[in-house]
Amino acid sequence: MSPEDTSPYAFYQYWLNCADADVENFLKWYTMLGREEIEAIVVAHREAPHQRAAQRKLAEEVTLMVHGRDALRAVEQASQALFGGDIRALSEDLLAQVFADVPSSDHARESLQGEGVALVDLLPETTLASSKREARQFLEAGAVSLNGERTSLDHRLRVSDLLHGHTILLKHGKKLWHATRWR
């Protein structure tokens, strides 16, 4: 399997998201782990399925075998960044992999000059808010993040917000992402 066919991040996420009903067999079929280790992982998973320990181990082992240690470290770093870490620390390539399948939109980079773009005005141009009123509500409630950090109602986007010189990532709630690309 080539990284050009399926990115290491998408590959890792595929295994991480496998169903509880499948994970035990997948650990047996697709890893080189011993029987005792698999049994211990399955027991731990049954005791706390919400922690997804079995899926994490499966994703680690298979990604390591197929893509190597460096790719595994990179996807684990990306996963941590998405769920509370520092998105700015992700490489440009990894950022592109992680956000390849999220909704996105293109915008004029010149508009980030001077006073910049009011976030409340931009949100309705994305998939995260249907109107300026809704955008205002989300921002007032603290439900919007900019490049992984909570932001405020009065925030104005500027060139300094760009990741790798061209992308600003917006998130509503815990899981709804939108990538804005500035050209």
N, C-alpha and C positions, 0 to 999 in steps of 0.2 A: 504494500500500500504506500502510495506516494503522498507527501504533504500537499502536493498540487491537486490531488484528487479529493482528499478530505484533510482539512487542516488538523494539526494535532489538538487544538482546542475543541473543535467540533467532534473529533474522535473521542476525546476524553469525556466530553459532555454526554455523548451517546451512551457510554457505559455507565456513567454516573446516574443517568436517568432511567436505567432499566428497572423493570417491575420487580417488586419484592418476590413474586412467585417464580421469577426466572433466575434470580441472582445466585442461588446455591448451585444450580446446574452450570451456569456460566463460569463460576469460579472453578468448578471441576473440569470443564471442557476447555477453557481458554487460558488458564494460568498453569504455572508449574508448581503451585503451592501443594504441600503435602496434605494428606487426608486429615490429620489431626489439626493442622492450622486452619483448614477450611471449616471443620466442625466447630472450632472455637470462634471463628468469625461469624458463623451462622447463629450460634447460640447468643453471642453478643448482639447481633442484629435483631434477633427475636425479642430480646429483653428491652431494646430501645430502638425500634424501627425508624423513628423520626430522625435519628442521628445518621442513618444510611451508611453505617460502617462497612457493610458488605459491598455496597455499590462503590464506595470510595476505594476500597482495597482492589476491587475488580478493575476500576478505571485506572488506578495507579499501575497495576501489574501489566495490563494489556497495553497501555500507552507506553510504558517502559520498553516492553518487548518490540513493539512496532516502530516507535518513533525515537527511542533512546532517552537517556537521563536528562540531557539538556532540554529537550522538548517537554518532558514531564515537569521539570522544575518551572519552566516558563508557564505552562498551563495552570499549575498549582498557584503560581504567583498571580496570574490573571484572575483566577477564581477568588482568591483572597481579596484582591483589589476591588472586584465587583461587589463583594459583600462586606464592605467596610474598610477596605484598605485604600491605598493611594493609587488612583487611576493614572495620575500624571507620571508615575514611575514605569508604566508599561512602555515597551518599545513600540515604534510605529507599526512594525509588522504584526506584533501580537495584538495591538489595539485593533488593527484591521481585521484580524482573524476573529476576535471576540465579538466585534460589532458588525460583522459581515451580514448577518441576517436580521438585524433590527431595522425598523422603519427609519428612513433618512430623508433629508431634504437638502437642497443646495441654495445658497444665499450669496449675495454680493459682499465680498470681503471689504470693499470700500465703506460699507455702512458701519463697520466696527471702528472707524476712525472718529476722532473728535469725541462727541458725547456718547457715541456707541448706540446700541440697539437696546431698548427697554425689553427686558425679559417678558414682561406682561404683554407686550405687543407681539413678540415672537411666538409664544406658546400656541396661540390659535393657528399659526402656520405649520404646526407640527401635529403629530398624532396624539399629543398629550392633553390638549384642551380644545374644546369645540368653539369656545368664544372667549372674548377678553374678560367677560364677567367670571366665567369659570376659571380662567387663568389666575385672576385676582384672588379668587377663593382658595385655590390650591396654594398659591404663594403665601397668602396670609396664614394659612394653616400649617405652613412649614413642610408641605408635602412634595416640594420640588427640590431636586438636587442638580447642581451644575458641576460636571466633571467629578462626581462622587461626593460633593460637599453640599450641605444644605445652603439654600440661598434665600434672599429676602425679596419682598415685593418691589422694592426700589432698585434692584440690581440692574445695571446696564452692561450688556456684553461689549467687550473691547478686545482688541488684538491680544492682549495679555491673557485672555481666557482660552485662547486656541491651544489645542494639543498638537504638537508636531507641526505647528504653523497652519493648520487647515481644518481642524475638527473641534467641535464643542459637543460634549455629551450631556444630554438632559435626561432626568429620570423623574417620573411621578410615582410616588408610593415606593413599594419595595422592588417591583419587577418591570415596570413599564419604561422602557428606554426609547430614546430617539436620538439619532446622530445627526447633527447639523454640519454640513460641509461648506466651507467658506472659500470661494474662488474669485 
